[in-house]
């Protein structure tokens, strides 16, 4: 992957924690707040692995998220601990993941 960073804003909607990607308009969800970092990594690992298996560049065809999510991100609090970057055998470390929590 050529991408160096993936940013996401995390917010609560009802009983769910929503993870909204910014550079790439993707959404992942989890019920438990403490599962957010792992869910970000799991989602990206599955997406990247499936793309590579199919011979497609990861995030091919994805567009950026709508502006309202970028604004949420700008006003959000940085995640307490960095989200571990994804890594794939033979490809080395993947992009860094910067998540912020919107209140």
N, C-alpha and C positions, 0 to 999 in steps of 0.2 A: 504494500500500500504506500502511496506517496503522501497521503495526508499526515500532517504532523500533530494535529490537534482536532479533537471533536468536543464541541461544547454542548451542554444540555442544561435546561432549566427543569427543576423538579418542583411540583406543586401538588397540593391535596385537592381532590375533587370527590366529595362524598366519602366513601370508605376506601378510596383508592389513592395511591401515590402515582402521579403521572410523570413520566420522564419524557420530555420533549426535546428532540435533537434540533440544533440550530443550522449548522452548515448543511445538514441533510435532514429533511423533514421526515423524521421517524418518531414513533411513539412506542414506549414500553410501559407496562403498568405492574404494580405490585401492591399487595394489601398491607404489608408491614414496612414501616419506615426503615428499619434496620436492614432490610433486604435490598434497598435501592442501589447501593454500589454494586452488589453482586448481580443484580438484574441488568444493570447497564452493561457490565462485562459479558454476561451470558448472551444478551441480545446481540451485541456486536460480534462476539465470537461465532455465533451461529450464522449471522449474516455474512461475515467475511469468509468463513469456511465453505458455506454453500456457494457463494459467488466464485471462489477459486475452484471448487469442484466442477462447476459448470463452465469454467473458462471465461468468466465475465469479471470485469473490473468491479471491485466492491463499490457500492453506491452509484453504479452506472444508472443514469436516468433519474436519480433523486435531485430534487431542487431544494433550495433553502427554505427554512420554515417561514411562515408568515411573520410580518413585522411585529405583531403583538407579542410573540414569544421572545423576540430579541429584546423588546422593551422590558418584559418581565425579567429577563436575564440581567439586564443592565442594573435593575433595582434590587436584585436578589443578593443574598448572603453567600459568600463562597463556602463550599462544603468543608467541614472540619478537617477531614483527612483526605489526601489525594486518592482518587479512584485508581486502583492499579491498572496500568495499561494492559491491553490484550497482547498476547504474543502467540505466534503460530510456529510450529516446528519448521525449520528451514527458512523462515522469513524474519526471524529476530523479533525485536520489540515492535509492537504496533504503535498507533498514535497515542498521545497522552489524552486523557479524558478530564475535562474540567466541567464539574457540575456545580450549580448554584441552587440554593433553596429559596424559592419565592414564598413570602409569608402570605 
